[in-house]
Amino acid sequence: MKLFIIEKKDGSKIGLTNHFYVLYPDGKKVLIGYALVPSERRKGYCTEAAKIMVDYLFLSKDIVRIQAETDVRNIGSQKVLEKVGF
């Protein structure tokens, strides 16, 4: 797993994003994750961080697929993933 801190321009740390590999019966998969402090949600930070993570993975790793999962009740996370292209 590789973890990255999400910071605002003023340097305040407001969340994290990560990627990790999971071994499934049909092979190894790359998954991404992200979390923000509640007061900074719905401001676009998570979408920006997820886009950067996806670009980073496709440009620096030999992969062809990235996965992400959300709870069915987590509409905010689903919107982030849709904006990023999942």
C-alpha positions as CSV (number, residue, x, y, z in Angstrom):
1,M,0.0,0.0,0.0
2,K,1.2,3.5,-0.8
3,L,-0.4,6.4,1.1
4,F,-0.6,10.1,0.1
5,I,-1.7,13.0,2.2
6,I,-4.3,15.4,0.8
7,E,-3.4,19.0,1.6
8,K,-5.0,22.4,0.9
9,K,-2.9,25.1,-0.7
10,D,-2.2,26.6,2.8
11,G,-0.6,23.3,3.8
12,S,-3.4,22.0,6.1
13,K,-3.8,18.3,5.9
14,I,-7.4,17.3,5.2
15,G,-7.3,13.7,4.1
16,L,-5.6,10.9,2.4
17,T,-5.6,8.8,-0.7
18,N,-4.0,5.4,-1.3
19,H,-3.6,2.5,-3.6
20,F,-3.0,-1.1,-2.9
21,Y,-2.9,-4.5,-4.6
22,V,-5.3,-7.3,-3.8
23,L,-4.9,-10.8,-5.0
24,Y,-8.2,-12.2,-6.4
25,P,-8.7,-15.7,-7.9
26,D,-8.4,-14.2,-11.4
27,G,-5.3,-12.2,-10.6
28,K,-3.9,-9.2,-8.8
29,K,-6.0,-6.0,-8.9
30,V,-5.1,-2.4,-8.1
31,L,-7.6,-0.6,-5.8
32,I,-7.7,3.0,-4.8
33,G,-9.2,4.6,-1.7
34,Y,-9.6,8.1,-0.2
35,A,-11.0,9.9,2.9
36,L,-11.4,13.5,3.9
37,V,-12.2,15.2,7.2
38,P,-15.9,15.8,7.3
39,S,-15.6,19.6,7.2
40,E,-13.8,19.5,3.8
41,R,-16.2,17.2,2.0
42,R,-18.2,18.4,-1.1
43,K,-15.5,20.9,-2.1
44,G,-13.9,18.9,-4.9
45,Y,-10.7,17.9,-3.0
46,C,-11.5,14.1,-3.2
47,T,-12.3,14.2,-6.9
48,E,-9.0,16.0,-7.6
49,A,-7.0,13.6,-5.4
50,A,-8.6,10.6,-7.1
51,K,-7.9,12.0,-10.6
52,I,-4.2,12.5,-9.6
53,M,-4.0,9.0,-8.1
54,V,-5.4,7.4,-11.3
55,D,-3.1,9.4,-13.5
56,Y,-0.1,8.5,-11.2
57,L,-1.0,4.8,-11.4
58,F,-1.4,4.6,-15.1
59,L,1.7,6.6,-15.8
60,S,4.0,5.0,-13.3
61,K,2.9,1.3,-13.0
62,D,2.4,-1.4,-15.6
63,I,-1.3,-1.8,-15.1
64,V,-4.4,-1.7,-17.4
65,R,-7.2,-1.6,-14.8
66,I,-7.9,0.2,-11.5
67,Q,-10.9,-0.7,-9.3
68,A,-12.7,1.2,-6.5
69,E,-15.5,0.1,-4.3
70,T,-18.0,2.0,-2.2
71,D,-20.8,1.2,0.2
72,V,-24.1,1.5,-1.7
73,R,-25.2,4.2,0.7
74,N,-22.1,6.3,0.1
75,I,-23.4,8.6,-2.7
76,G,-20.6,11.1,-2.3
77,S,-18.0,8.5,-3.0
78,Q,-19.9,7.2,-6.0
79,K,-20.1,10.7,-7.4
80,V,-16.3,11.1,-7.0
81,L,-15.7,7.9,-8.9
82,E,-18.1,8.8,-11.7
83,K,-16.4,12.2,-12.1
84,V,-13.0,10.4,-12.3
85,G,-14.3,8.0,-15.0
86,F,-15.1,4.8,-13.1
